[in-house]
Amino acid sequence: AQPIARPVKEGWVLLRCSPEAWFYKITHQREIKAGGRRRYLRLTADALVIYEDDPGRKNGKGAQPQEVLLIASISALFGREKGSDCLRLLVSRGVFWELRSQSGDAAELQAWSAAISSRLMHFRQAKRQSQRFTKSALQRVLDVQPRRVRSRRLRRTVVRYLPCCEPCVGVPNAFHPAMRKGSLQGGPESSSFRGSREGHSALVDAARLAEVSDPELQEAQGAHWSDEAVRYLAYLHRIPEELDRDFLLTLRMGAPDGLKRLIWPLAAGEAVIPPIQRGGSDSFRDPGAFYDGVCKRAFGGLRPDRLQDPVPTFCQGIKGMDEAPPLRKVVKHLGIMSREGEEALRRLLWCIQLTCHSIEFCPFMPNLLATLLPFFDEAETMLLVSNIIREAEMEPDPENAANARLLRTRQQLNKQAKLFVREARKKHVAQEAIARMEELGLDVHAVAAELLQDGLAHCLHFRALCRLVGSFLREGTEVILRYGLALLSLRSAEIAGCSTAEEAKEVLADLGKDVSTPAAIDSLMKAAFSYFIKDMNMARISSCWGSSYVAPRDGYTPHLFCRPRLFQPRGHCPDAVWEVIWAWVPTWCRVLDPHLIYTPMSHGTSLRTCLEICRKREDSPMIFFVYTKEGDIIGGFSPTVWVRTSGYLKLTSLRRSPEEAFVFRRLAWSPKTEIWSWSGQNDMLLDASELRGLSFGGDSAAISISKDMVHASTSMSATFNSPMLVSPFPTDVPSADSKEGTNGTWAPHDLWWRGPKEEPPSPHTAVRRSSSITMCGKESADFEILSFEVFALQ
């Protein structure tokens, strides 16, 4: 074909996004030697042909083209505006080519831009014409006699009907079109991902993960990603907008475990492993440093190692749900996690609760974290989820968003359940199932809300849930809605055949029982994205509560999940006790951090020293703890620290109300922490003197500490309406057939009952072994102090 433009003069440089490097700007000769390639370029009728030497020479390296870039493979052309210093060609399936002039001649660049753009327009017109290729024309091609199949006539016949199918120049045998190598999905001329399909973090039990994994599924998912695409994605910090559609469609087909650490973060919006770049990346956030900052905001200077139930699961306020359910009840697939993984999940939930205040209701959150942790470490998981939460918080009107990034309120769930019922009523979805449930008296809105609230985690196989989560990271909550419709549609006939409401509930409780094989998971995905949802605008859906399941309950008080930020030295109080008493601390105090200011082990057993240290912080609230040798913990909260008094402190001298004071106890044999707040029956809050010691509460002090800081006493106190806080007799002993009793796990501090081989004594006859507690009447007892700690809130 006659060239449209003559060969470019020396100085043009072609850079491409090869599997080994990303395109970069050339500024001087040294960088050209480092990675740039100096080539001659010829624009023909249908291709950009690259030569290593001048193609005008008869002998030399310019005799044969080194590479050919088909114009038909160019999907977009950038850099045509004035002032641009390069032309960027976006080739199909995500390969970039960049063309620069070393001389910086803008006029020459514009001439090339106009020539390529003109030819690109011709090919787009030819593509539209080729789409009108009729069956008769195809039959004419196929009717060529067998003896001429290998001749050139067949080629001429095809080219006559499909003018853009072949280049006008010869292509070397070693050449493979780069645009096919860069495809995200493996094509006929691209190599499928050849890396390991397996991969998991240290937070999962490998044996249990293998039980819920299918090698065939891993192999099938890996076949959708090419080696070239994987290497290309390794250079990215975020997915470019022009590649978003291809990436999204490929992600729906799933990603093998070996690629999840690369692909899922890009789907969520930000890579968690550093992209391969020249010169580094200023935009990359180190997950470890990010998580250290989050933990410092949530826990202070000390990251807890052991966290017990209850933990925040964001499922309060729904009918039929416990106020603070155990984690295992909320997360179905918790069993595949290792012990360290479960502790990491509890820490992450606490971090989200303490640092993100926009989540009111989101049972999907613990299941999302439990799906990410098998493939990411704790810090990477936190970075992924924080990106999703940040995007959800940036939505201008989340309750009316067409596709919310994350459901964070009950009202959002209410509207999504209404949309689910509306779409399920359509004839081609699950019309028969919805009609049958209504005939049986089931509340279809409540059924939809219960199905969607945890992201279908309660009814999906782990691998099916992974497929859902992968798409959710990119597409939002619409994915959960679509998968729910697909599940209901697949079991529609079975639901329609139910004769009682109980049978229908059994089917609904296990909708995804058959979705575990690769074929079943693929069928579910295809069904989910085959539905046409005409209108996703939540603003058109009524805000009225669709059922009592999601409606607010009268007199409902949610469990308050809060805990203080602790720093070294942190004292000996367990985290479980801090979590309970911190919820009773006034709101204005919870913005402060407790700091240990006095303990006899560090400052000596002088009461004068204790009072002098407290005097320097006389404006700070106080929490103090008294530890007995039997393992009991008692203490109190006061709006002021210990101060010297002559008699009880005058309440009029306090800057804050004493009504917020309380006392508490945690007995060694009981898992409960009990609280008694200010009763108002007297004005005796505290008394502190080097002669009398320390007293908290009056009309018999709730807690009294001697001046030698060795002995203490407790009595029934009118100030808090509290009983004697310690006792030599167990008052809450587990029964002999209880789980705690038979395992011998509730005696942590050298108590009277030691292990599983000994029977727990009767509550009426049991006494502590070698008890230091001495009864002084019916409602008073003396005991020896093991330790005493004073925390000032600052």
C-alpha positions in Angstrom: 0.0 0.0 0.0 1.1 3.5 -0.7 2.5 5.1 2.6 0.4 8.0 3.9 3.4 9.6 5.5 7.1 9.2 4.6 9.4 7.5 7.1 10.1 9.6 10.1 13.4 11.3 10.5 15.9 10.2 13.0 15.0 11.2 16.6 11.6 9.5 17.0 11.4 7.1 19.9 8.7 4.5 20.5 8.1 3.3 24.0 5.6 0.6 24.8 4.2 -0.9 28.0 6.0 -4.2 27.8 5.6 -7.0 30.4 8.9 -5.9 31.9 8.6 -2.1 32.1 6.2 0.9 32.3 6.4 3.8 29.9 8.3 6.8 31.1 9.3 10.2 29.9 12.7 10.6 28.2 14.6 13.8 28.9 18.2 13.2 27.9 20.4 10.7 26.1 21.4 8.7 29.2 17.8 7.6 29.8 17.5 6.6 26.1 20.4 4.3 26.6 18.9 3.0 29.9 15.5 1.9 28.5 14.4 3.8 25.4 14.5 2.4 21.9 15.4 4.6 18.9 13.4 3.3 15.9 12.2 4.3 12.5 8.4 4.4 12.0 6.3 4.1 8.8 2.6 4.7 8.7 1.0 2.5 6.1 -2.7 2.1 5.1 -3.5 -0.1 8.1 -0.5 -0.4 10.4 2.3 1.4 12.1 5.5 -0.5 11.1 8.6 -0.2 13.3 12.1 -0.7 11.8 15.3 -1.0 13.7 17.2 0.8 10.8 16.3 3.1 7.9 13.9 1.2 5.8 15.1 3.1 2.7 18.4 1.2 2.7 18.5 -2.0 0.7 20.9 -3.8 3.0 20.9 -3.6 6.8 18.5 -4.1 9.7 15.8 -2.0 8.1 15.0 -4.6 5.4 12.4 -6.3 7.6 10.0 -4.7 10.1 10.8 -5.4 13.7 7.3 -4.9 15.0 3.9 -4.1 13.6 1.1 -2.2 15.4 -2.2 -2.7 13.6 -4.3 0.4 13.5 -7.4 -1.8 13.9 -6.1 -2.7 17.4 -6.0 0.9 18.6 -8.9 1.6 20.8 -8.1 5.2 21.8 -5.6 7.9 20.8 -4.5 10.5 23.3 -2.2 13.6 23.0 -3.8 15.2 19.9 -4.3 18.5 21.7 -2.0 21.4 21.1 1.0 21.6 23.4 1.2 17.8 23.9 4.7 16.3 23.8 3.7 12.8 23.0 1.1 10.6 21.3 -0.3 7.8 23.5 -2.0 4.9 21.8 -4.3 2.7 23.9 -4.3 -0.7 22.3 -7.0 -3.3 23.0 -6.8 -5.2 26.3 -4.7 -2.6 28.1 -1.4 -2.1 26.3 -0.1 1.5 26.0 2.3 2.7 23.2 3.8 6.1 23.5 5.4 8.1 20.6 7.7 11.0 21.2 10.0 13.2 19.2 13.4 13.7 20.6 13.8 17.0 18.8 10.5 18.2 20.4 9.1 19.3 17.0 5.4 20.0 17.9 4.4 20.6 14.2 5.7 17.2 13.2 3.9 15.6 16.1 0.6 17.2 15.1 1.1 15.9 11.5 1.5 12.4 12.7 -1.5 12.8 15.0 -3.7 13.9 12.2 -2.5 11.1 9.9 -3.1 8.3 12.5 -6.4 9.8 13.5 -7.6 9.9 9.9 -6.6 6.2 9.3 -8.2 5.2 12.7 -11.5 6.7 11.6 -11.4 4.7 8.3 -10.9 1.5 10.3 -13.7 2.3 12.6 -16.0 2.8 9.6 -14.7 -0.5 8.2 -15.5 -2.3 11.4 -19.1 -1.1 11.3 -19.3 -2.2 7.7 -17.8 -5.6 8.6 -20.5 -6.1 11.2 -23.0 -6.3 8.4 -21.3 -9.4 7.0 -24.2 -11.6 5.8 -24.6 -15.3 5.9 -24.7 -15.4 2.1 -21.3 -13.7 1.9 -19.9 -16.1 4.5 -21.3 -19.0 2.5 -19.5 -17.7 -0.6 -16.3 -17.8 1.3 -16.9 -21.3 2.5 -17.8 -22.6 -1.0 -14.3 -22.2 -2.3 -13.2 -25.4 -3.9 -10.9 -27.5 -1.6 -8.1 -27.5 -4.2 -7.9 -23.8 -3.9 -8.2 -23.5 -0.1 -4.4 -23.0 0.2 -4.2 -20.5 -2.6 -4.3 -16.8 -2.4 -7.8 -16.5 -3.7 -9.3 -17.3 -0.4 -7.3 -14.6 1.2 -8.4 -12.1 -1.4 -12.1 -13.2 -0.9 -11.9 -12.6 2.8 -10.1 -9.3 2.5 -12.8 -8.1 0.0 -15.4 -8.5 2.7 -13.3 -7.8 5.7 -10.9 -5.1 4.6 -9.3 -4.5 8.1 -8.5 -8.1 9.0 -4.8 -8.2 7.8 -1.9 -5.7 7.6 -0.6 -4.5 4.3 3.0 -5.4 5.2 4.6 -8.8 5.9 4.9 -9.8 9.6 7.9 -11.8 10.7 7.2 -15.3 12.0 8.5 -14.4 15.5 6.1 -11.5 15.8 3.0 -11.8 18.0 0.6 -8.8 18.2 1.3 -7.0 21.4 -2.3 -6.0 21.8 -3.2 -9.7 22.3 -0.4 -10.3 24.8 -1.7 -7.5 27.0 -5.2 -8.8 27.3 -6.6 -9.2 30.8 -8.3 -12.4 29.7 -6.4 -15.2 28.1 -7.0 -15.2 24.4 -6.1 -17.6 21.7 -2.6 -16.0 21.2 -2.0 -15.0 24.9 -0.6 -17.2 27.5 -2.8 -17.9 30.6 -1.4 -17.1 34.0 1.3 -19.6 34.7 2.0 -18.7 38.3 0.8 -20.6 41.4 -2.9 -20.8 41.8 -2.5 -21.3 45.5 -1.7 -18.7 48.1 -2.9 -17.8 51.6 -1.8 -15.8 54.6 -0.6 -17.1 58.0 -3.9 -16.2 59.6 -5.8 -19.2 58.1 -5.6 -22.9 58.8 -4.2 -24.4 55.6 -5.8 -27.8 56.1 -9.3 -26.3 56.7 -8.9 -24.0 53.7 -8.0 -26.9 51.5 -11.2 -28.7 52.6 -13.3 -25.8 51.2 -11.1 -25.4 48.0 -11.4 -27.0 44.6 -8.3 -27.2 42.4 -10.4 -27.2 39.3 -12.0 -23.9 40.4 -8.6 -22.4 41.0 -7.4 -23.6 37.6 -10.5 -22.2 35.8 -10.2 -18.8 37.5 -6.5 -18.6 36.7 -7.2 -19.3 33.0 -9.1 -16.0 32.8 -6.0 -14.0 33.5 -3.0 -13.9 31.2 0.6 -13.7 32.2 1.0 -10.4 30.4 -2.0 -8.9 32.2 -0.7 -10.0 35.6 2.7 -8.4 34.9 1.0 -5.3 33.7 -1.2 -5.0 36.8 1.9 -5.3 38.9 2.9 -1.8 37.7 -0.4 -0.2 38.7 -1.4 1.6 41.8 -4.9 2.0 40.6 -6.9 0.7 37.6 -7.0 3.3 34.8 -10.5 4.5 33.9 -10.2 3.3 30.3 -9.5 -0.3 31.5 -12.1 -0.4 34.2 -14.7 -2.2 32.1 -12.3 -5.0 31.0 -11.0 -5.4 34.5 -14.5 -5.5 36.0 -15.7 -8.2 33.6 -12.7 -10.3 34.1 -13.0 -10.0 37.9 -16.5 -11.4 37.8 -15.0 -14.7 36.6 -13.0 -14.9 39.8 -9.3 -14.8 40.7 -7.2 -17.7 41.9 -5.8 -17.5 45.5 -2.3 -16.8 44.1 -3.6 -13.5 42.5 -5.9 -12.2 45.1 -3.3 -10.1 46.9 -2.7 -8.4 43.5 -6.2 -8.1 42.0 -8.5 -7.6 45.0 -6.8 -4.5 46.3 -6.8 -2.9 42.8 -10.6 -3.7 42.7 -11.0 -2.0 46.1 -9.2 1.1 44.7 -5.6 0.9 45.9 -2.8 -1.6 45.7 -1.5 -3.0 49.0 1.8 -4.3 47.6 4.2 -1.7 46.1 3.8 -1.3 42.3 6.9 -2.1 40.2 8.0 1.4 39.1 11.1 3.3 38.3 11.8 5.8 41.0 9.2 4.6 43.5 5.7 5.9 44.1 4.7 8.8 46.3 1.0 7.7 46.3 1.6 4.2 47.7 0.6 3.8 51.3 2.5 1.3 53.4 -0.2 -1.0 55.0 2.0 -1.6 58.0 2.5 2.1 58.8 -1.2 2.8 58.1 -2.3 0.1 60.5 0.1 1.2 63.2 -1.6 4.6 63.1 -5.1 3.1 63.2 -4.1 0.9 66.2 -2.6 3.9 68.0 -5.9 5.8 67.5 -7.9 2.8 68.7 -5.9 1.2 71.5 -3.2 3.7 72.4 0.4 2.5 72.8 -0.6 -1.1 73.5 -2.1 -3.4 70.9 -4.2 -6.1 72.7 -3.3 -9.7 72.1 -6.4 -11.4 73.5 -9.9 -10.0 73.0 -13.0 -11.9 74.2 -16.6 -11.8 73.3 -18.5 -9.6 72.9 -16.8 -7.8 70.1 -18.4 -5.3 67.7 -20.3 -7.1 65.0 -22.5 -4.2 63.8 -25.7 -6.3 63.9 -27.6 -4.6 66.8 -31.1 -3.2 66.4 -32.5 -6.0 64.3 -35.4 -8.1 65.5 -34.3 -11.6 66.7 -30.6 -10.6 66.9 -28.7 -10.7 70.3 -27.5 -7.4 71.5 -23.9 -8.6 71.6 -23.8 -12.0 69.9 -20.6 -14.1 70.0 -18.4 -13.8 66.9 -18.9 -17.4 65.9 -22.6 -16.9 65.6 -22.2 -13.9 63.2 -19.3 -15.2 61.0 -20.2 -18.5 59.3 -16.7 -19.3 58.0 -14.8 -18.5 61.1 -13.8 -22.2 61.4 -11.2 -21.9 58.6 -9.2 -19.2 60.6 -6.3 -20.0 62.8 -6.2 -18.8 66.4 -4.1 -15.9 65.3 -6.5 -15.1 62.5 -9.5 -15.0 64.9 -7.6 -12.6 67.2 -6.7 -10.5 64.2 -10.4 -10.4 63.2 -11.4 -9.3 66.7 -8.8 -6.5 66.6 -9.9 -5.3 63.2 -13.6 -5.1 64.4 -12.5 -3.1 67.4 -10.4 -0.8 65.2 -13.4 -0.1 63.0 -15.7 0.5 65.9 -13.3 2.9 67.7 -12.0 4.8 64.7 -15.0 4.9 62.3 -18.3 6.3 63.7 -20.4 6.2 60.5 -21.3 2.5 60.7 -24.6 1.9 62.5 -25.6 -1.4 61.1 -23.4 -3.7 58.9 -23.4 -7.5 59.7 -21.6 -7.9 56.4 -18.5 -6.2 57.8 -17.3 -9.1 60.0 -17.9 -11.6 57.1 -16.1 -9.3 54.7 -13.1 -9.2 57.0 -13.2 -13.0 57.6 -13.1 -13.4 53.7 -10.1 -11.1 53.3 -8.0 -12.4 56.1 -7.2 -15.8 54.6 -5.4 -14.0 51.7 -4.1 -10.8 53.3 -2.3 -10.0 56.5 -4.0 -7.9 59.2 -2.6 -4.5 58.1 -3.5 -5.1 54.4 -7.0 -6.1 55.3 -7.5 -2.9 57.3 -6.2 -0.8 54.4 -8.6 -2.5 52.0 -11.7 -2.1 54.2 -10.8 1.5 55.1 -10.8 2.4 51.4 -14.3 1.0 51.1 -15.5 2.8 54.2 -13.9 6.1 53.0 -15.7 5.8 49.7 -19.0 5.1 51.4 -18.6 8.1 53.6 -17.9 10.3 50.6 -21.3 9.5 49.1 -23.4 12.7 49.2 -26.7 10.9 50.0 -26.0 7.3 50.9 -29.6 6.3 51.7 -30.7 7.4 48.2 -27.6 6.3 46.3 -28.3 4.1 43.3 -25.5 1.7 44.2 -24.3 2.2 47.8 -20.6 1.3 48.3 -21.5 -0.3 51.6 -24.7 -0.7 53.6 -24.1 1.1 56.9 -27.6 1.8 58.3 -30.8 -0.1 58.8 -32.6 2.3 56.5 -30.3 1.4 53.6 -31.0 -2.3 54.3 -34.7 -1.5 54.4 -34.6 0.1 50.9 -32.4 -2.6 49.4 -34.8 -5.3 50.7 -37.7 -3.4 49.0 -35.8 -3.3 45.8 -35.0 -7.0 46.1 -38.7 -7.9 46.5 -39.6 -5.6 43.5 -37.1 -7.3 41.2 -37.9 -10.8 42.4 -41.6 -10.4 41.5 -40.6 -10.2 37.9 -41.6 -13.1 35.8 -38.2 -14.2 34.7 -36.7 -14.0 38.2 -38.6 -15.6 41.1 -42.2 -14.6 40.7 -43.6 -18.0 41.7 -41.4 -18.2 44.9 -42.5 -14.7 46.1 -46.1 -15.5 45.4 -45.9 -18.8 47.3 -44.2 -17.2 50.3 -47.0 -14.7 50.5 -49.6 -17.5 50.4 -47.8 -19.2 53.3 -47.9 -16.0 55.3 -44.2 -15.2 55.2 -43.2 -11.5 55.3 -41.2 -11.3 52.1 -39.6 -8.0 53.1 -38.3 -9.5 56.3 -37.1 -12.6 54.3 -35.2 -10.3 51.9 -33.7 -8.2 54.7 -32.5 -11.3 56.6 -31.0 -12.7 53.4 -29.1 -9.6 52.4 -28.0 -8.2 55.7 -24.7 -10.2 56.0 -24.0 -10.3 52.2 -25.4 -13.8 51.8 -22.5 -15.1 53.9 -24.8 -17.4 56.0 -26.0 -19.4 53.0 -23.1 -19.4 50.6 -20.1 -21.8 50.3 -16.8 -20.1 51.1 -15.6 -20.2 47.5 -18.9 -18.8 46.2 -18.6 -16.0 48.9 -15.1 -15.3 47.6 -16.5 -14.8 44.1 -19.1 -12.4 45.4 -16.6 -10.4 47.5 -14.3 -10.0 44.6 -17.0 -8.3 42.5 -18.3 -6.4 45.5 -14.9 -4.8 46.0 -15.2 -3.2 42.6 -19.0 -2.8 42.0 -20.5 -2.2 45.5 -23.7 -3.5 47.1 -25.5 -4.1 43.8 -23.5 -7.4 43.6 -25.1 -8.7 46.8 -28.5 -7.8 45.5 -27.9 -9.6 42.2 -26.4 -12.7 43.8 -29.4 -12.8 46.1 -31.8 -12.7 43.2 -29.9 -15.4 41.4 -30.0 -17.7 44.5 -33.7 -17.2 44.9 -34.3 -17.8 41.2 -32.3 -21.1 41.2 -34.4 -22.4 44.1 -37.7 -20.8 43.0 -39.3 -24.1 41.9 -38.4 -25.8 45.2 -39.8 -22.9 47.2 -43.0 -22.9 45.1 -43.5 -26.6 46.0 -43.3 -26.0 49.8 -46.6 -26.8 51.6 -45.9 -25.1 54.9 -44.1 -21.9 56.0 -41.6 -24.1 58.0 -40.5 -25.9 54.8 -40.1 -22.6 53.0 -37.9 -21.3 55.8 -35.7 -24.4 55.7 -35.1 -23.9 52.0 -34.4 -20.1 52.5 -32.0 -20.8 55.3 -29.8 -22.9 53.0 -30.3 -21.3 49.6 -26.7 -21.9 48.5 -26.2 -25.5 49.6 -25.6 -26.7 46.0 -23.4 -23.8 44.9 -20.0 -25.3 45.6 -18.7 -26.7 42.3 -16.9 -24.6 39.7 -19.8 -25.0 37.3 -22.4 -24.1 39.9 -20.5 -21.0 41.0 -20.1 -19.9 37.3 -23.8 -20.5 36.7 -24.7 -18.4 39.8 -22.5 -15.5 38.6 -23.9 -15.6 35.1 -27.4 -15.6 36.4 -26.7 -12.8 38.8 -25.4 -10.4 36.1 -28.0 -11.4 33.5 -30.8 -9.6 35.2 -31.8 -6.2 33.8 -32.5 -3.8 36.7 -34.0 -0.8 35.1 -33.9 1.6 38.1 -31.5 1.3 41.0 -32.3 4.8 42.3 -33.0 4.4 46.0 -34.5 7.9 46.1 -37.6 6.4 44.3 -38.1 3.8 47.1 -40.2 4.7 50.1 -38.4 5.3 53.4 -41.2 3.7 55.4 -40.2 0.6 57.2 -41.1 -2.5 55.2 -41.4 -4.9 58.1 -41.0 -5.1 61.8 -37.8 -7.0 61.3 -35.9 -3.8 60.5 -38.2 -1.2 62.2 -36.9 0.5 65.4 -37.9 -1.2 68.6 -39.5 0.7 71.5 -37.3 1.0 74.6 -34.3 -0.4 72.8 -30.9 0.4 74.2 -28.0 -0.9 72.2 -24.9 -2.4 73.8 -22.2 0.2 74.0 -18.9 -1.0 72.6 -16.1 1.1 73.8 -12.7 0.8 75.4 -9.9 3.2 76.5 -6.6 3.8 74.8 -3.9 2.3 77.1 -0.2 3.2 77.3 2.8 1.8 79.1 2.7 1.1 82.0 -0.9 -0.2 81.6 -1.3 -1.9 84.9 -2.9 -5.3 85.5 -6.6 -4.8 84.8 -7.8 -7.2 82.1 -9.2 -5.8 78.9 -12.6 -7.4 79.6 -12.9 -5.3 82.8 -11.8 -2.1 81.0 -14.5 -2.6 78.3 -17.3 -2.9 80.8 -16.4 0.0 83.1 -15.4 2.3 80.2 -19.0 2.2 79.0 -20.1 3.6 82.4 -17.5 6.4 82.3 -19.2 9.7 81.3 -19.2 10.7 77.6 -17.0 13.7 78.3 -14.4 11.5 80.0 -14.2 8.9 77.2 -12.3 11.4 75.0 -9.5 11.2 77.6 -6.9 8.5 78.0 -6.2 6.7 81.3 -2.6 7.0 82.5 -1.2 5.0 85.4 0.1 7.6 87.9 0.5 5.5 91.0 1.2 1.9 92.0 3.0 0.7 95.1 5.4 -1.5 93.1 6.7 1.6 91.2 6.3 4.4 93.7 6.4 2.7 97.1 3.8 2.1 99.8 3.7 5.6 101.1 0.3 7.2 101.2 1.9 10.6 101.3 3.6 9.8 97.9 0.3 8.8 96.4 -1.5 12.0 97.5 1.4 14.2 96.3 1.3 12.5 92.9 -2.5 13.0 92.7 -2.3 16.6 93.8 -0.4 17.4 90.6 -3.4 16.2 88.6 -6.2 17.4 90.9 -8.4 18.4 87.9 -8.4 15.0 86.3 -11.0 12.3 86.8 -9.8 9.0 88.3 -10.3 5.3 88.1 -8.6 3.1 90.7 -8.3 -0.6 91.1 -7.7 -2.8 94.2 -6.5 -6.4 93.6 -6.9 -9.1 96.2 -4.7 -12.1 96.7 -7.7 -14.3 95.6 -7.9 -12.7 92.2 -10.8 -10.4 92.8 -10.7 -6.9 91.3 -12.7 -4.0 92.8 -12.4 -0.3 92.3 -14.3 2.9 91.4 -14.6 6.0 89.2 -14.5 9.5 90.6 -14.7 12.9 88.9 -11.7 13.9 90.8 -8.5 12.2 92.0 -7.6 11.5 95.6 -7.0 14.8 97.5 -6.2 15.5 101.1 -9.4 16.1 103.1 -10.4 16.7 106.7 -13.4 14.5 106.7 -15.3 13.7 103.5 -14.7 15.9 100.4 -17.2 18.8 100.1 -19.2 18.2 96.9 -19.6 21.9 96.3 -15.8 22.1 95.7 -16.0 19.7 92.7 -16.0 21.1 89.2 -18.0 18.1 88.0 -21.1 16.3 89.3 -20.5 13.4 91.7 -23.5 11.6 90.2 -21.2 10.1 87.6 -19.2 8.2 90.2 -19.6 4.4 90.6 -17.9 1.3 92.1 -17.4 -2.0 90.4 -16.1 -5.5 91.0 -15.0 -8.6 89.1 -14.9 -11.7 91.2 -12.3 -14.3 90.3 -14.9 -17.1 89.8 -17.3 -15.0 87.8 -17.0 -13.7 84.2 -19.3 -10.7 85.0 -18.2 -7.2 85.9 -20.8 -5.6 88.1 -21.4 -1.8 88.5 -23.1 0.2 91.2 -23.6 3.9 90.4 -24.1 7.0 92.7 -27.4 6.7 94.7 -27.7 10.2 95.9 -28.6 9.1 99.5 -25.6 11.0 101.0 -22.8 13.4 100.0 -20.0 11.2 101.1 -17.8 10.6 98.0 -14.3 10.2 99.2 -12.0 10.8 102.1 -8.2 10.9 102.0 -5.8 11.4 104.8 -2.3 10.2 105.8 -3.7 9.3 109.2 -7.0 7.6 108.2 -6.1 6.2 104.8 -8.4 6.3 101.8 -12.2 5.8 101.8 -14.5 5.7 98.8 -18.2 6.0 99.6 -19.8 6.7 103.0 -22.3 5.2 105.6 -19.8 2.3 105.6 -17.2 2.8 102.9 -17.6 0.7 99.8 -13.8 0.5 99.6 -11.4 1.6 102.4 -7.6 1.3 102.2 -5.4 1.5 105.3 -2.6 4.1 105.6 0.1 1.4 105.3 -1.4 0.4 101.8 -1.3 -3.3 102.8 -4.8 -3.9 104.1 -8.3 -2.9 102.9 -11.9 -3.4 103.8 -15.3 -3.3 102.0 -18.8 -2.9 103.3 -22.3 -2.3 102.2 -22.4 1.3 101.2 -25.4 3.7 101.0 -23.5 6.0 98.7 -23.7 3.5 95.9 -26.3 1.0 97.3 -23.6 -1.5 96.8 -23.1 -4.8 98.7 -19.8 -6.0 100.2 -17.6 -6.1 97.1 -15.5 -9.2 98.1 -16.5 -12.3 100.1 -14.8 -15.5 101.2 -17.8 -17.4 100.0 -18.4 -17.9 96.3 -21.7 -16.4 95.3 -21.7 -17.2 91.6 -20.2 -20.7 91.2 -20.8 -22.6 87.9 -22.8 -25.8 88.2 -21.0 -29.1 88.0 -22.4 -29.9 84.6 -21.7 -26.5 83.0 -19.1 -26.2 80.3 -17.0 -23.9 82.4 -17.1 -26.1 85.4 -16.2 -29.4 83.7 -13.3 -27.9 81.8 -11.8 -26.1 84.9 -11.2 -22.9 83.1 -12.6 -20.3 85.5 -10.0 -20.3 88.3 -7.1 -18.0 87.1 -5.6 -16.8 90.3 -4.8 -19.8 92.6 -8.4 -20.2 93.7 -10.1 -22.8 95.8 -11.0 -24.9 92.7 -8.1 -25.8 90.4 -8.9 -28.1 87.5 -11.1 -30.5 85.6 -10.4 -33.5 87.8 -11.8 -31.8 91.0 -15.5 -31.4 91.4 -16.7 -27.8 92.1 -17.9 -27.5 95.6 -21.5 -26.5 96.5 -22.1 -22.8 96.8 -23.4 -23.3 100.3 -20.3 -25.1 101.7 -17.5 -23.9 99.5 -14.8 -21.6 100.9 -11.6 -20.3 99.3 -8.4 -22.2 100.0 -6.0 -20.1 102.1 -8.3 -17.1 101.9 -7.0 -13.7 103.2 -10.5 -12.4 103.5 -11.9 -12.1 107.0 -15.6 -11.4 107.7 -16.3 -8.5 110.1 -20.0 -8.9 110.6 -22.6 -9.6 108.1 -21.9 -7.0 105.5 -18.2 -6.1 106.0 -14.9 -7.9 105.2 -11.2 -7.1 105.6 -8.6 -8.4 103.1 -5.0 -8.1 102.1 -4.1 -6.0 99.1 -2.1 -7.6 96.3 -1.8 -4.4 94.3 -3.3 -0.9 94.1 -3.4 1.2 90.9 -4.6 4.8 90.3 -5.3 6.0 86.8 -5.8 9.7 85.9 -7.8 10.5 82.8 -5.9 13.0 80.7 
